[in-house]
Amino acid sequence: MGDFEISCIQAGVYWWDGGVIFGVVPKTLWSRKIAADSLNRIPLAFNCYLIRTGEHTILVETGGGDKMDPRARERVNLPPEDEPLATVIAAHGFDPESIDIVINSHLHWDHCGGNTVLTGGPALAAFPGARYFASRGEWDHAHKRLLRDSVSYIDANYDPLVESGQMTLVDEDCEVVPGVRMCRAPGHTRDMMVVVAQSGGRTFCFLSDLVPFAAHLKPTWMTAFDLYPLETIESKMHWLDAAAEGNWACAFAHDVEIPFARIVRDSKTHFAAERVAT
Ligand SMILES: [Zn+2]
């Protein structure tokens, strides 16, 4: 895309209750898009993206990581041992040591779990040479330990990096490096950020959990996790309008099948995905 090279790195697949992923949408509708297993679970990819600008190698999201106990891993159908993200990245043909920037769209465990690795002792940076970026509002929220969603946050994924000064907490929209921006898109959480990369007149946008699957392009389809459903709809209209207008390549946080998609307007559902060949 322009001077940037963008690759999807799928850091594994976990299974979660389909009803939760589609919130108020009845199963009679969502099951036409994604089939559930006998426990009503559907597969979610940990989609991470590598943006190579020529000057920087930026990793967006770091997957589920190694902090879950064996029972929790089994519940979501993950293999007993986590494959380190650096190993997965190397298997895709990229040098993990070249990563100099890591961006988390938000701090739910399934987006930043691979930020750090447990080594039998304290959690250490998985990418020691990188600067990490996340939203300060999201970090503050994680530490409120709300009954509603504290289970989604694991401090070992980010606190050691904040303490060491390796993670920068951004207060608002910011340009991380020339052409790559983090932009607030409230709804799923108050301070979730989408990541926008622009080069040579082309735009890539990682929509994160604003649109976890292509099926969630319908503005009213969202997960039951979303804390501010009305704002999810507003944010979606804003970002998907821009994506359709600008012919962007977009990416979804958890879609197992579609790594890149163009957003097109659709008279029935508002927006639809057109797969981008990779
Ligand atoms: Zn999330």
Residues whose N, C-alpha, C, O or C-beta is under 5 A from the ligand:
A	BS01	ZN	H108 D209
